[in-house]
Amino acid sequence: MAQQSIFERYTVTAALPYANGPIHIGHLAGCFIPADIYARYLRSKQRQVLFISGSDEHGVSITIRAKQEGITPQQIVDKYHYLNKQDLEELGISFDIFSRTSSQVHYETASDFFTTLYKKGILIARETEQYYDPAAQQFLADRYIRGTCPKCGYPDAYGDQCEACGTTLSPEELINPRSALSGEKPILKTTKHWYLPLNEYEGWLKHWILETHTDWKSNVYGQCKSWLEQGLQPRAVTRDLDWGVPVPLPEAMHKVLYVWFDAPIGYISATKEWAAQNEQVWEPFWKDSQTKLVHFLGKDNIVFHSIIFPVMLQAHGGFILPDQVPANEFMNLEGQKISTSRNHAVWLHEYLEKFKDKQDVLRYVLCTNAPESKDSDFTWQDFQAKNNNELVATLGNFVNRTLVLIHKYFAGIVPETTSLTKVDQAVIEHMQKAPQAIGEAIERFKFKEAIQKWMDLGRIGNKYLADTEPWHLIKTMPEQVQTILNISLQLTAHIAILGAPFLPFTTRKLADMLLLESLLWDDAGKVDIILPGARINPPQLLFDRIEDEMINQQRSY
């Protein structure tokens, strides 16, 4: 893996969520929380970072939701863009910009991108037969076609993907296709579209991915390898639809850019928007070889970010390519696949309302149970157990005991260390090793490993206090108690600094108690983060228990 130090800046993207519904825990675990941890970590290392996302506001998912609610597509995207933006901010997802693909900047950027490919002669114009609904009198986008999945037999698969098995499909592959608009069997009708010739880039992709990106996660590398071995085909970049970025050609009336082509360009247009708002230049974040581009996403977006978007960038010219695409698998809920249509999901806006000031509990649970290499399962029982047994009984307990004892025995003044025992030195050694161990795990996108190593600091602290029992030594060996509590306080400071990317609200509260002005990663590893003689604030509980009644209410929904 390339060393962090060779890059001058980092462009970090989180996949654009469709603005056709609220955010749920699958989005958070698969994409937003790992991306935020990574961006916060880089900032704490004082790297130049631009963390981007926004609403994906085009495509059939939007028009379907608009029809269901009896309002316009624009009203739908306005509703969910602002809801999701607000909810993600409240969860502490620290975007530098959360933009939207219905903005004027995006329309111009996407149109210019298409025009560049068109003028370079890269795009192929073809007349093809596509599904058309005579009853509705319109061509059917893939999501308006339903049928039986040829892979798993699921009877209600979409024309572009089977929700049951996750297989990417084309409408022609469906068994017994039907229109989602009228329920009638669609017919084939001739239409003209423009295609990106992915097949012409197959050799380049095989070298670029299979030979130069062997460090990609196995699920990403494996899916790319499978696609490349099957052979690539030209892919349409336009479609017959009224909602979207109009195709900038005179002969393309009532055609828009296909959402898969339009959406990733949204990262670039968002960067332009951010630059304009902050009096910066946008090009270095996309055109400088000293910039590291990292895409965070779920496994259903792997092909778009690791094969198709790189081909778009390569074909256009002048852009850097993604260095890493650390995609996650899916998170299930109580043993079943999350289903928005059946309302089988934990919605972020509802969680934030029911679990006030417990953003970090959700962040912790989803990170410790992240679907990094295989699908994982969220259960309310596990949520409760991780809060009560780990956040409250382990981490919160150690921090509270340390601060209570310093206020009880030393009136809140940080004591000095005297001579060190082997037990003291072992704790110091753990502190000194933690920043590199946790940081390396984050840089390898092993966030579960990283947060477990961070929680180990709380476990080490509890064991240290239990083994040394300063409350028994205070009368006979007060100098030894000074050392024990000083080391415990330094360990508490490490918990604040190294936990900030994971639990930003909790660690900020802890930093305020310790009067730490900054939480820079490179301050960790020191044994004198808080100097003797300094005063600390009285302790406050970082977490509280979640009782059975609250959990049972969630299960009853």
Salt bridges, closest charged atoms under 4 A:
GLU8 OE1 - ARG9 NH2 3.22
ASP36 OD2 - ARG40 NE 2.84
ASP36 OD2 - ARG363 NH2 2.62
GLU57 OE2 - HIS81 ND1 3.93
GLU57 OE2 - ARG100 NE 2.86
GLU69 OE2 - ARG65 NE 2.79
GLU69 OE1 - LYS79 NZ 3.28
ASP78 OD1 - ARG100 NH2 2.56
GLU89 OE2 - LYS85 NZ 2.87
ASP96 OD2 - ARG43 NH2 3.27
ASP156 OD2 - ARG146 NH2 2.87
ASP156 OD1 - ARG178 NH2 2.50
ASP160 OD1 - ARG143 NE 3.10
GLU202 OE2 - LYS206 NZ 3.64
GLU211 OE1 - HIS207 ND1 2.92
GLU229 OE2 - LYS225 NZ 2.43
ASP240 OD2 - HIS193 NE2 2.74
ASP240 OD1 - LYS255 NZ 2.66
ASP242 OD1 - HIS254 ND1 3.60
ASP262 OD2 - HIS58 ND1 2.68
ASP262 OD1 - HIS106 NE2 2.33
ASP288 OD2 - ARG9 NH1 3.10
ASP323 OD2 - LYS292 NZ 3.74
GLU329 OE1 - LYS299 NZ 3.23
GLU350 OE1 - LYS354 NZ 3.98
ASP375 OD1 - LYS299 NZ 3.26
ASP382 OD1 - LYS386 NZ 2.80
GLU429 OE2 - LYS433 NZ 2.99
GLU449 OE2 - ARG444 NH2 2.86
ASP456 OD1 - ARG459 NH1 2.80
ASP467 OD2 - LYS463 NZ 2.70
GLU469 OE1 - HIS472 ND1 3.44
ASP512 OD1 - ARG508 NH2 3.41
ASP522 OD1 - LYS45 NZ 3.42
ASP523 OD1 - LYS526 NZ 3.25
ASP544 OD1 - LYS358 NZ 2.86
GLU547 OE2 - ARG545 NE 3.71
